[in-house]
Amino acid sequence: MTDRPVDLDKHRGMAAQKATDLRRTLADVEVHVRELRERETEVEHRMMTVPAASWPEAAVKARHLLNLYVASLPAEDTRHRTLVAALLDDFVRLSGKA
């Protein structure tokens, strides 16, 4: 008997190792997705409760909302996607960051 832990991954076949790696990766992704959703909820709550103090701050809120809208569009709705892209380009141009 030893005090060293046994690395069980070394005793598994390749298929089992790959399946284990996939499960671990998916678990990590699920944690990151949950954390991202929580952060997005916090940001959106702040956006709803704190009024914009300037036009650039209002544009940040509008940009976020437009990105959510575009994500909900069907892929074949190129007209609305192009319209939103043009508006986002206008935000950049008018902010002087072009």
Phi and psi in radians as a Rosetta constraint file:
Dihedral C 1 N 2 CA 2 C 2 CIRCULARHARMONIC -2.180 0.35
Dihedral N 2 CA 2 C 2 N 3 CIRCULARHARMONIC 2.888 0.35
Dihedral C 2 N 3 CA 3 C 3 CIRCULARHARMONIC -1.561 0.35
Dihedral N 3 CA 3 C 3 N 4 CIRCULARHARMONIC -0.095 0.35
Dihedral C 3 N 4 CA 4 C 4 CIRCULARHARMONIC -1.399 0.35
Dihedral N 4 CA 4 C 4 N 5 CIRCULARHARMONIC 2.374 0.35
Dihedral C 4 N 5 CA 5 C 5 CIRCULARHARMONIC -1.217 0.35
Dihedral N 5 CA 5 C 5 N 6 CIRCULARHARMONIC 2.628 0.35
Dihedral C 5 N 6 CA 6 C 6 CIRCULARHARMONIC -1.617 0.35
Dihedral N 6 CA 6 C 6 N 7 CIRCULARHARMONIC 2.255 0.35
Dihedral C 6 N 7 CA 7 C 7 CIRCULARHARMONIC -1.448 0.35
Dihedral N 7 CA 7 C 7 N 8 CIRCULARHARMONIC 1.694 0.35
Dihedral C 7 N 8 CA 8 C 8 CIRCULARHARMONIC -1.161 0.35
Dihedral N 8 CA 8 C 8 N 9 CIRCULARHARMONIC -0.454 0.35
Dihedral C 8 N 9 CA 9 C 9 CIRCULARHARMONIC -1.016 0.35
Dihedral N 9 CA 9 C 9 N 10 CIRCULARHARMONIC -0.558 0.35
Dihedral C 9 N 10 CA 10 C 10 CIRCULARHARMONIC -1.213 0.35
Dihedral N 10 CA 10 C 10 N 11 CIRCULARHARMONIC -0.367 0.35
Dihedral C 10 N 11 CA 11 C 11 CIRCULARHARMONIC -1.678 0.35
Dihedral N 11 CA 11 C 11 N 12 CIRCULARHARMONIC -0.006 0.35
Dihedral C 11 N 12 CA 12 C 12 CIRCULARHARMONIC -1.668 0.35
Dihedral N 12 CA 12 C 12 N 13 CIRCULARHARMONIC 2.792 0.35
Dihedral C 12 N 13 CA 13 C 13 CIRCULARHARMONIC -1.311 0.35
Dihedral N 13 CA 13 C 13 N 14 CIRCULARHARMONIC 2.951 0.35
Dihedral C 13 N 14 CA 14 C 14 CIRCULARHARMONIC -1.051 0.35
Dihedral N 14 CA 14 C 14 N 15 CIRCULARHARMONIC -0.731 0.35
Dihedral C 14 N 15 CA 15 C 15 CIRCULARHARMONIC -1.082 0.35
Dihedral N 15 CA 15 C 15 N 16 CIRCULARHARMONIC -0.754 0.35
Dihedral C 15 N 16 CA 16 C 16 CIRCULARHARMONIC -1.166 0.35
Dihedral N 16 CA 16 C 16 N 17 CIRCULARHARMONIC -0.675 0.35
Dihedral C 16 N 17 CA 17 C 17 CIRCULARHARMONIC -1.109 0.35
Dihedral N 17 CA 17 C 17 N 18 CIRCULARHARMONIC -0.750 0.35
Dihedral C 17 N 18 CA 18 C 18 CIRCULARHARMONIC -1.132 0.35
Dihedral N 18 CA 18 C 18 N 19 CIRCULARHARMONIC -0.719 0.35
Dihedral C 18 N 19 CA 19 C 19 CIRCULARHARMONIC -1.104 0.35
Dihedral N 19 CA 19 C 19 N 20 CIRCULARHARMONIC -0.716 0.35
Dihedral C 19 N 20 CA 20 C 20 CIRCULARHARMONIC -1.129 0.35
Dihedral N 20 CA 20 C 20 N 21 CIRCULARHARMONIC -0.778 0.35
Dihedral C 20 N 21 CA 21 C 21 CIRCULARHARMONIC -1.058 0.35
Dihedral N 21 CA 21 C 21 N 22 CIRCULARHARMONIC -0.718 0.35
Dihedral C 21 N 22 CA 22 C 22 CIRCULARHARMONIC -1.114 0.35
Dihedral N 22 CA 22 C 22 N 23 CIRCULARHARMONIC -0.777 0.35
Dihedral C 22 N 23 CA 23 C 23 CIRCULARHARMONIC -1.063 0.35
Dihedral N 23 CA 23 C 23 N 24 CIRCULARHARMONIC -0.741 0.35
Dihedral C 23 N 24 CA 24 C 24 CIRCULARHARMONIC -1.136 0.35
Dihedral N 24 CA 24 C 24 N 25 CIRCULARHARMONIC -0.737 0.35
Dihedral C 24 N 25 CA 25 C 25 CIRCULARHARMONIC -1.117 0.35
Dihedral N 25 CA 25 C 25 N 26 CIRCULARHARMONIC -0.785 0.35
Dihedral C 25 N 26 CA 26 C 26 CIRCULARHARMONIC -1.084 0.35
Dihedral N 26 CA 26 C 26 N 27 CIRCULARHARMONIC -0.676 0.35
Dihedral C 26 N 27 CA 27 C 27 CIRCULARHARMONIC -1.105 0.35
Dihedral N 27 CA 27 C 27 N 28 CIRCULARHARMONIC -0.724 0.35
Dihedral C 27 N 28 CA 28 C 28 CIRCULARHARMONIC -1.097 0.35
Dihedral N 28 CA 28 C 28 N 29 CIRCULARHARMONIC -0.758 0.35
Dihedral C 28 N 29 CA 29 C 29 CIRCULARHARMONIC -1.092 0.35
Dihedral N 29 CA 29 C 29 N 30 CIRCULARHARMONIC -0.754 0.35
Dihedral C 29 N 30 CA 30 C 30 CIRCULARHARMONIC -1.069 0.35
Dihedral N 30 CA 30 C 30 N 31 CIRCULARHARMONIC -0.685 0.35
Dihedral C 30 N 31 CA 31 C 31 CIRCULARHARMONIC -1.120 0.35
Dihedral N 31 CA 31 C 31 N 32 CIRCULARHARMONIC -0.794 0.35
Dihedral C 31 N 32 CA 32 C 32 CIRCULARHARMONIC -1.141 0.35
Dihedral N 32 CA 32 C 32 N 33 CIRCULARHARMONIC -0.683 0.35
Dihedral C 32 N 33 CA 33 C 33 CIRCULARHARMONIC -1.114 0.35
Dihedral N 33 CA 33 C 33 N 34 CIRCULARHARMONIC -0.759 0.35
Dihedral C 33 N 34 CA 34 C 34 CIRCULARHARMONIC -1.090 0.35
Dihedral N 34 CA 34 C 34 N 35 CIRCULARHARMONIC -0.762 0.35
Dihedral C 34 N 35 CA 35 C 35 CIRCULARHARMONIC -1.111 0.35
Dihedral N 35 CA 35 C 35 N 36 CIRCULARHARMONIC -0.713 0.35
Dihedral C 35 N 36 CA 36 C 36 CIRCULARHARMONIC -1.118 0.35
Dihedral N 36 CA 36 C 36 N 37 CIRCULARHARMONIC -0.739 0.35
Dihedral C 36 N 37 CA 37 C 37 CIRCULARHARMONIC -1.099 0.35
Dihedral N 37 CA 37 C 37 N 38 CIRCULARHARMONIC -0.690 0.35
Dihedral C 37 N 38 CA 38 C 38 CIRCULARHARMONIC -1.120 0.35
Dihedral N 38 CA 38 C 38 N 39 CIRCULARHARMONIC -0.770 0.35
Dihedral C 38 N 39 CA 39 C 39 CIRCULARHARMONIC -1.119 0.35
Dihedral N 39 CA 39 C 39 N 40 CIRCULARHARMONIC -0.716 0.35
Dihedral C 39 N 40 CA 40 C 40 CIRCULARHARMONIC -1.110 0.35
Dihedral N 40 CA 40 C 40 N 41 CIRCULARHARMONIC -0.688 0.35
Dihedral C 40 N 41 CA 41 C 41 CIRCULARHARMONIC -1.093 0.35
Dihedral N 41 CA 41 C 41 N 42 CIRCULARHARMONIC -0.736 0.35
Dihedral C 41 N 42 CA 42 C 42 CIRCULARHARMONIC -1.101 0.35
Dihedral N 42 CA 42 C 42 N 43 CIRCULARHARMONIC -0.793 0.35
Dihedral C 42 N 43 CA 43 C 43 CIRCULARHARMONIC -1.098 0.35
Dihedral N 43 CA 43 C 43 N 44 CIRCULARHARMONIC -0.786 0.35
Dihedral C 43 N 44 CA 44 C 44 CIRCULARHARMONIC -1.129 0.35
Dihedral N 44 CA 44 C 44 N 45 CIRCULARHARMONIC -0.624 0.35
Dihedral C 44 N 45 CA 45 C 45 CIRCULARHARMONIC -1.100 0.35
Dihedral N 45 CA 45 C 45 N 46 CIRCULARHARMONIC -0.760 0.35
Dihedral C 45 N 46 CA 46 C 46 CIRCULARHARMONIC -1.102 0.35
Dihedral N 46 CA 46 C 46 N 47 CIRCULARHARMONIC -0.697 0.35
Dihedral C 46 N 47 CA 47 C 47 CIRCULARHARMONIC -1.100 0.35
Dihedral N 47 CA 47 C 47 N 48 CIRCULARHARMONIC -0.599 0.35
Dihedral C 47 N 48 CA 48 C 48 CIRCULARHARMONIC -1.344 0.35
Dihedral N 48 CA 48 C 48 N 49 CIRCULARHARMONIC -0.558 0.35
Dihedral C 48 N 49 CA 49 C 49 CIRCULARHARMONIC -1.719 0.35
Dihedral N 49 CA 49 C 49 N 50 CIRCULARHARMONIC -0.374 0.35
Dihedral C 49 N 50 CA 50 C 50 CIRCULARHARMONIC -1.905 0.35
Dihedral N 50 CA 50 C 50 N 51 CIRCULARHARMONIC 2.024 0.35
Dihedral C 50 N 51 CA 51 C 51 CIRCULARHARMONIC -1.149 0.35
Dihedral N 51 CA 51 C 51 N 52 CIRCULARHARMONIC 2.573 0.35
Dihedral C 51 N 52 CA 52 C 52 CIRCULARHARMONIC -1.122 0.35
Dihedral N 52 CA 52 C 52 N 53 CIRCULARHARMONIC 2.437 0.35
Dihedral C 52 N 53 CA 53 C 53 CIRCULARHARMONIC -1.693 0.35
Dihedral N 53 CA 53 C 53 N 54 CIRCULARHARMONIC -0.104 0.35
Dihedral C 53 N 54 CA 54 C 54 CIRCULARHARMONIC -2.742 0.35
Dihedral N 54 CA 54 C 54 N 55 CIRCULARHARMONIC 2.937 0.35
Dihedral C 54 N 55 CA 55 C 55 CIRCULARHARMONIC -1.090 0.35
Dihedral N 55 CA 55 C 55 N 56 CIRCULARHARMONIC -0.725 0.35
Dihedral C 55 N 56 CA 56 C 56 CIRCULARHARMONIC -1.047 0.35
Dihedral N 56 CA 56 C 56 N 57 CIRCULARHARMONIC -0.656 0.35
Dihedral C 56 N 57 CA 57 C 57 CIRCULARHARMONIC -1.164 0.35
Dihedral N 57 CA 57 C 57 N 58 CIRCULARHARMONIC -0.677 0.35
Dihedral C 57 N 58 CA 58 C 58 CIRCULARHARMONIC -1.126 0.35
Dihedral N 58 CA 58 C 58 N 59 CIRCULARHARMONIC -0.649 0.35
Dihedral C 58 N 59 CA 59 C 59 CIRCULARHARMONIC -1.149 0.35
Dihedral N 59 CA 59 C 59 N 60 CIRCULARHARMONIC -0.603 0.35
Dihedral C 59 N 60 CA 60 C 60 CIRCULARHARMONIC -1.095 0.35
Dihedral N 60 CA 60 C 60 N 61 CIRCULARHARMONIC -0.777 0.35
Dihedral C 60 N 61 CA 61 C 61 CIRCULARHARMONIC -1.095 0.35
Dihedral N 61 CA 61 C 61 N 62 CIRCULARHARMONIC -0.785 0.35
Dihedral C 61 N 62 CA 62 C 62 CIRCULARHARMONIC -1.107 0.35
Dihedral N 62 CA 62 C 62 N 63 CIRCULARHARMONIC -0.717 0.35
Dihedral C 62 N 63 CA 63 C 63 CIRCULARHARMONIC -1.050 0.35
Dihedral N 63 CA 63 C 63 N 64 CIRCULARHARMONIC -0.760 0.35
Dihedral C 63 N 64 CA 64 C 64 CIRCULARHARMONIC -1.084 0.35
Dihedral N 64 CA 64 C 64 N 65 CIRCULARHARMONIC -0.807 0.35
Dihedral C 64 N 65 CA 65 C 65 CIRCULARHARMONIC -1.114 0.35
Dihedral N 65 CA 65 C 65 N 66 CIRCULARHARMONIC -0.721 0.35
Dihedral C 65 N 66 CA 66 C 66 CIRCULARHARMONIC -1.130 0.35
Dihedral N 66 CA 66 C 66 N 67 CIRCULARHARMONIC -0.667 0.35
Dihedral C 66 N 67 CA 67 C 67 CIRCULARHARMONIC -1.128 0.35
Dihedral N 67 CA 67 C 67 N 68 CIRCULARHARMONIC -0.669 0.35
Dihedral C 67 N 68 CA 68 C 68 CIRCULARHARMONIC -1.113 0.35
Dihedral N 68 CA 68 C 68 N 69 CIRCULARHARMONIC -0.726 0.35
Dihedral C 68 N 69 CA 69 C 69 CIRCULARHARMONIC -1.085 0.35
Dihedral N 69 CA 69 C 69 N 70 CIRCULARHARMONIC -0.827 0.35
Dihedral C 69 N 70 CA 70 C 70 CIRCULARHARMONIC -1.080 0.35
Dihedral N 70 CA 70 C 70 N 71 CIRCULARHARMONIC -0.664 0.35
Dihedral C 70 N 71 CA 71 C 71 CIRCULARHARMONIC -1.119 0.35
Dihedral N 71 CA 71 C 71 N 72 CIRCULARHARMONIC -0.446 0.35
Dihedral C 71 N 72 CA 72 C 72 CIRCULARHARMONIC -1.546 0.35
Dihedral N 72 CA 72 C 72 N 73 CIRCULARHARMONIC -0.160 0.35
Dihedral C 72 N 73 CA 73 C 73 CIRCULARHARMONIC -1.303 0.35
Dihedral N 73 CA 73 C 73 N 74 CIRCULARHARMONIC 2.537 0.35
Dihedral C 73 N 74 CA 74 C 74 CIRCULARHARMONIC -1.160 0.35
Dihedral N 74 CA 74 C 74 N 75 CIRCULARHARMONIC 2.647 0.35
Dihedral C 74 N 75 CA 75 C 75 CIRCULARHARMONIC -1.015 0.35
Dihedral N 75 CA 75 C 75 N 76 CIRCULARHARMONIC -0.559 0.35
Dihedral C 75 N 76 CA 76 C 76 CIRCULARHARMONIC -1.403 0.35
Dihedral N 76 CA 76 C 76 N 77 CIRCULARHARMONIC -0.056 0.35
Dihedral C 76 N 77 CA 77 C 77 CIRCULARHARMONIC -1.488 0.35
Dihedral N 77 CA 77 C 77 N 78 CIRCULARHARMONIC 1.178 0.35
Dihedral C 77 N 78 CA 78 C 78 CIRCULARHARMONIC -1.243 0.35
Dihedral N 78 CA 78 C 78 N 79 CIRCULARHARMONIC -0.490 0.35
Dihedral C 78 N 79 CA 79 C 79 CIRCULARHARMONIC -1.095 0.35
Dihedral N 79 CA 79 C 79 N 80 CIRCULARHARMONIC -0.847 0.35
Dihedral C 79 N 80 CA 80 C 80 CIRCULARHARMONIC -1.230 0.35
Dihedral N 80 CA 80 C 80 N 81 CIRCULARHARMONIC -0.623 0.35
Dihedral C 80 N 81 CA 81 C 81 CIRCULARHARMONIC -1.083 0.35
Dihedral N 81 CA 81 C 81 N 82 CIRCULARHARMONIC -0.739 0.35
Dihedral C 81 N 82 CA 82 C 82 CIRCULARHARMONIC -1.149 0.35
Dihedral N 82 CA 82 C 82 N 83 CIRCULARHARMONIC -0.691 0.35
Dihedral C 82 N 83 CA 83 C 83 CIRCULARHARMONIC -1.100 0.35
Dihedral N 83 CA 83 C 83 N 84 CIRCULARHARMONIC -0.773 0.35
Dihedral C 83 N 84 CA 84 C 84 CIRCULARHARMONIC -1.145 0.35
Dihedral N 84 CA 84 C 84 N 85 CIRCULARHARMONIC -0.734 0.35
Dihedral C 84 N 85 CA 85 C 85 CIRCULARHARMONIC -1.053 0.35
Dihedral N 85 CA 85 C 85 N 86 CIRCULARHARMONIC -0.713 0.35
Dihedral C 85 N 86 CA 86 C 86 CIRCULARHARMONIC -1.120 0.35
Dihedral N 86 CA 86 C 86 N 87 CIRCULARHARMONIC -0.704 0.35
Dihedral C 86 N 87 CA 87 C 87 CIRCULARHARMONIC -1.152 0.35
Dihedral N 87 CA 87 C 87 N 88 CIRCULARHARMONIC -0.719 0.35
Dihedral C 87 N 88 CA 88 C 88 CIRCULARHARMONIC -1.129 0.35
Dihedral N 88 CA 88 C 88 N 89 CIRCULARHARMONIC -0.644 0.35
Dihedral C 88 N 89 CA 89 C 89 CIRCULARHARMONIC -1.097 0.35
Dihedral N 89 CA 89 C 89 N 90 CIRCULARHARMONIC -0.670 0.35
Dihedral C 89 N 90 CA 90 C 90 CIRCULARHARMONIC -1.090 0.35
Dihedral N 90 CA 90 C 90 N 91 CIRCULARHARMONIC -0.712 0.35
Dihedral C 90 N 91 CA 91 C 91 CIRCULARHARMONIC -1.018 0.35
Dihedral N 91 CA 91 C 91 N 92 CIRCULARHARMONIC -0.783 0.35
Dihedral C 91 N 92 CA 92 C 92 CIRCULARHARMONIC -1.139 0.35
Dihedral N 92 CA 92 C 92 N 93 CIRCULARHARMONIC -0.820 0.35
Dihedral C 92 N 93 CA 93 C 93 CIRCULARHARMONIC -1.091 0.35
Dihedral N 93 CA 93 C 93 N 94 CIRCULARHARMONIC -0.789 0.35
Dihedral C 93 N 94 CA 94 C 94 CIRCULARHARMONIC -1.299 0.35
Dihedral N 94 CA 94 C 94 N 95 CIRCULARHARMONIC -0.361 0.35
Dihedral C 94 N 95 CA 95 C 95 CIRCULARHARMONIC -1.407 0.35
Dihedral N 95 CA 95 C 95 N 96 CIRCULARHARMONIC -0.144 0.35
Dihedral C 95 N 96 CA 96 C 96 CIRCULARHARMONIC 1.419 0.35
Dihedral N 96 CA 96 C 96 N 97 CIRCULARHARMONIC 0.233 0.35
Dihedral C 96 N 97 CA 97 C 97 CIRCULARHARMONIC -1.719 0.35
Dihedral N 97 CA 97 C 97 N 98 CIRCULARHARMONIC 0.192 0.35
